[in-house]
Structure formats: structure tokens, C-alpha cells
């Protein structure tokens, strides 16, 4: 115990010869042998641990598989006896579940649309609002064109009617 030196005094920790992570360059043969033995023992421990865990998991998988097979053996006669009741019940349960899922998704879609409309009306410009503005402008231009054409056609028709009435007298 008397010849024990503190860790910071040695050549390995904080010394100018080596790094703080290990011995300096030019390792001795003893340190190579000890690191080899340390590595080999770690690999052995890892292998033993992996084998132990693997065997445990295989045993557990076998027990679960055995339980499932026993459960199917016991349940098969009950499924055959009650199948005239279970099959329609499963079908009705499927229809009810799908109906609830559809109505719920329609509700979520309605909330999303109402939220988008609220954001658009309040001026936040949600995603896709530029396309809507373009379509609105395009429809307004077409409506204006239709109105002008209707006015032109109305004046044309009125002129034709006046010609026809003046030609009849």
C-alpha cells in the first residue's frame, strides 16, 4: 500500500508522453497480453450471455406455442357449435365498427373543413387559399364575360325585333 501512487502522477494520466485514454505509443508486451486476455474473456461472457438469453427465449416461445395449440384444441368444438351465432355476430360487429369509423372520419373531415374556412375568412390564408382566390377571380371574369355577351345579344335581339316590327307596317 505504501508504494501506491495517485492516478494523476503516472505517465498515463495527464502526462506529456501519453493520452488520458491509455498508455503512450510503444506499448509493452505485457499490456498487449492483458488486453488480449481481457478481450477473450469479454467475448466468452458475451457468448454465454447470448446463449442463455437465446435458450430462455426459445423455451418461452415453445411454452407459448404449446398454450396456443391447447387453446385451439379446447376452443375448436365450441367454435363449431356456436358458429351459426358467431359468424353473423362478427359480421354485424364489423358493420357497426366500420359505420362508427366512417362517421367519425366524416366528423374529423368536417371539423378540418370548418377550421380551414374559418382561417380563410379571418385572413390567415391557409394552404390552398391561393388556388381558391385564383378560381374565384377566374369565375368572376367568366361571369362578367357572360353578362357582356348577354347584354350584346339582348341589344342585337331587340334590334332584330324592331326591324321585324317596322317591316310589318
Beta strands, then each sheet from edge to edge (+ up, - down):
end
